[in-house]
Amino acid sequence: MAEFDDHKEEGALRTIGEVARATGIKTHVLRYWEQQFPSLKPLKRSGGRRYYRAEDVALVERIDRLVNKEGYTLKGAKSALRGVPDQQAAAQETSVPNPGDAAAIYLPRLKALRNDLRTALEAAG
């Protein structure tokens, strides 16, 4: 779970900046994920200021784990969050790679890097 050092209570509302610092996820990525994941809906106050509830922070951490640590695509992460198996991921799981296969070692990280690059390009454009 994210470590907040702001001396607020555990269930307190957090700004997008506080969530970004605690999770290591940039604010533009968090805003992008809000567009991509309908279940991620922080409270918005006047001026569009976002306030994340504890359950929003937990969802952000789960999305981060799926995309950046387990190598899911955003589409695959959406499916996983809905509990619907992603057909592409299921097909990959049925073909068990040889333990010495370099692709099995590097593929999840390469997918995560690809997603980071896509996010950066979309944020810049």
VOPAGU-2260 file (C-alpha; in pm, 1 decimal, decimal comma):
REM VOPAGU-2260
SITE   aa  ch    i         X         Y         Z
SITE  MET   A    0       0,0       0,0       0,0
SITE  ALA   A    1     112,4     355,9     -69,3
SITE  GLU   A    2     308,8     521,6     208,8
SITE  PHE   A    3     183,7     872,5     278,3
SITE  ASP   A    4     399,7    1090,0     501,6
SITE  ASP   A    5     155,8    1380,1     523,9
SITE  HIS   A    6      35,9    1300,8     877,4
SITE  LYS   A    7    -325,5    1266,7     761,2
SITE  GLU   A    8    -548,0     986,7     881,6
SITE  GLU   A    9    -536,8     665,0     681,7
SITE  GLY   A   10    -875,2     717,0     511,9
SITE  ALA   A   11    -824,9    1088,3     438,7
SITE  LEU   A   12    -874,7    1233,7      93,1
SITE  ARG   A   13    -551,5    1284,3    -100,4
SITE  THR   A   14    -468,9    1522,5    -381,3
SITE  ILE   A   15    -337,6    1389,8    -711,0
SITE  GLY   A   16       7,7    1523,2    -616,6
SITE  GLU   A   17       6,1    1335,2    -287,2
SITE  VAL   A   18     -97,9    1013,4    -463,2
SITE  ALA   A   19     169,6    1065,7    -728,6
SITE  ARG   A   20     443,6    1111,9    -466,9
SITE  ALA   A   21     332,2     811,4    -261,1
SITE  THR   A   22     297,9     572,7    -556,0
SITE  GLY   A   23     573,4     702,3    -783,0
SITE  ILE   A   24     323,4     744,9   -1068,2
SITE  LYS   A   25     330,0    1078,6   -1248,8
SITE  THR   A   26      21,0    1298,8   -1232,3
SITE  HIS   A   27     -34,1    1295,5   -1609,7
SITE  VAL   A   28     -40,8     914,6   -1599,4
SITE  LEU   A   29    -297,5     920,2   -1318,5
SITE  ARG   A   30    -517,3    1159,1   -1520,2
SITE  TYR   A   31    -479,0     935,7   -1826,5
SITE  TRP   A   32    -575,8     628,5   -1625,6
SITE  GLU   A   33    -889,7     811,7   -1510,1
SITE  GLN   A   34    -989,9     831,6   -1877,5
SITE  GLN   A   35    -900,6     468,8   -1948,4
SITE  PHE   A   36   -1044,7     301,5   -1637,8
SITE  PRO   A   37   -1408,0     400,5   -1573,7
SITE  SER   A   38   -1392,7     265,1   -1218,1
SITE  LEU   A   39   -1118,8     515,9   -1127,2
SITE  LYS   A   40   -1323,7     822,6   -1034,1
SITE  PRO   A   41   -1164,1    1049,6    -774,2
SITE  LEU   A   42   -1382,6    1324,7    -632,6
SITE  LYS   A   43   -1355,6    1651,4    -821,7
SITE  ARG   A   44   -1412,2    1982,4    -649,2
SITE  SER   A   45   -1440,7    2332,1    -786,7
SITE  GLY   A   46   -1167,9    2415,4   -1030,5
SITE  GLY   A   47   -1130,4    2046,4   -1119,6
SITE  ARG   A   48    -912,9    1965,6    -816,7
SITE  ARG   A   49    -901,4    1589,7    -768,1
SITE  TYR   A   50    -930,2    1415,8    -432,8
SITE  TYR   A   51    -851,9    1045,7    -416,1
SITE  ARG   A   52   -1029,1     827,2    -160,4
SITE  ALA   A   53    -854,4     525,8      -8,2
SITE  GLU   A   54   -1032,7     294,3    -253,4
SITE  ASP   A   55    -913,6     511,6    -545,3
SITE  VAL   A   56    -554,7     482,9    -422,3
SITE  ALA   A   57    -593,3     104,7    -390,5
SITE  LEU   A   58    -724,3      87,9    -748,8
SITE  VAL   A   59    -433,2     299,3    -874,4
SITE  GLU   A   60    -192,4      58,4    -706,5
SITE  ARG   A   61    -369,3    -240,6    -859,9
SITE  ILE   A   62    -358,4     -85,9   -1209,6
SITE  ASP   A   63      10,8      -5,3   -1158,4
SITE  ARG   A   64      84,5    -363,0   -1053,8
SITE  LEU   A   65    -100,4    -507,9   -1353,8
SITE  VAL   A   66      49,8    -272,0   -1611,8
SITE  ASN   A   67     399,1    -201,0   -1484,0
SITE  LYS   A   68     489,0    -513,5   -1291,4
SITE  GLU   A   69     288,7    -793,9   -1452,2
SITE  GLY   A   70     316,1    -661,7   -1808,3
SITE  TYR   A   71     -53,4    -625,1   -1890,5
SITE  THR   A   72    -159,6    -391,8   -2166,6
SITE  LEU   A   73    -415,4    -129,5   -2063,9
SITE  LYS   A   74    -682,9    -334,6   -2241,2
SITE  GLY   A   75    -572,3    -647,1   -2056,6
SITE  ALA   A   76    -565,7    -461,8   -1724,0
SITE  LYS   A   77    -922,7    -338,5   -1784,8
SITE  SER   A   78   -1031,1    -696,7   -1849,7
SITE  ALA   A   79    -851,4    -822,1   -1540,6
SITE  LEU   A   80   -1017,3    -555,9   -1324,8
SITE  ARG   A   81   -1357,8    -653,1   -1462,5
SITE  GLY   A   82   -1281,1   -1018,4   -1395,3
SITE  VAL   A   83   -1316,1   -1100,7   -1764,8
SITE  PRO   A   84   -1025,5   -1300,7   -1902,8
SITE  ASP   A   85    -835,1   -1121,4   -2177,1
SITE  GLN   A   86    -831,0   -1353,4   -2479,0
SITE  GLN   A   87    -481,6   -1251,5   -2584,2
SITE  ALA   A   88    -344,3   -1306,2   -2233,7
SITE  ALA   A   89    -521,0   -1642,0   -2210,3
SITE  ALA   A   90    -366,8   -1749,0   -2540,7
SITE  GLN   A   91     -22,3   -1652,3   -2413,9
SITE  GLU   A   92     -74,3   -1850,7   -2093,4
SITE  THR   A   93    -168,2   -2167,8   -2281,1
SITE  SER   A   94     166,1   -2174,0   -2458,4
SITE  VAL   A   95     410,2   -2217,6   -2171,9
SITE  PRO   A   96     750,6   -2082,6   -2274,0
SITE  ASN   A   97    1074,8   -2266,3   -2219,3
SITE  PRO   A   98    1226,7   -2139,8   -1888,8
SITE  GLY   A   99    1543,3   -2046,6   -2075,4
SITE  ASP   A  100    1349,0   -1842,8   -2328,2
SITE  ALA   A  101    1459,4   -1480,7   -2309,2
SITE  ALA   A  102    1117,8   -1360,7   -2426,1
SITE  ALA   A  103     955,1   -1503,1   -2113,9
SITE  ILE   A  104    1193,7   -1301,6   -1900,8
SITE  TYR   A  105    1185,2    -970,4   -2087,2
SITE  LEU   A  106     836,2    -959,0   -2240,9
SITE  PRO   A  107     646,8    -826,5   -1934,5
SITE  ARG   A  108     898,5    -546,3   -1883,3
SITE  LEU   A  109     902,2    -458,8   -2253,5
SITE  LYS   A  110     522,2    -435,1   -2250,6
SITE  ALA   A  111     537,2    -207,0   -1947,6
SITE  LEU   A  112     794,9      14,5   -2121,7
SITE  ARG   A  113     576,8      25,8   -2433,2
SITE  ASN   A  114     280,9     138,2   -2221,5
SITE  ASP   A  115     493,6     406,4   -2053,8
SITE  LEU   A  116     604,7     535,2   -2394,3
SITE  ARG   A  117     247,4     541,1   -2525,3
SITE  THR   A  118     133,4     731,0   -2216,9
SITE  ALA   A  119     416,0     982,5   -2254,7
SITE  LEU   A  120     341,9    1034,9   -2624,7
SITE  GLU   A  121     -29,0    1082,8   -2560,2
SITE  ALA   A  122      39,7    1327,3   -2279,5
SITE  ALA   A  123     280,4    1525,3   -2496,9
SITE  GLY   A  124      45,3    1538,5   -2794,8
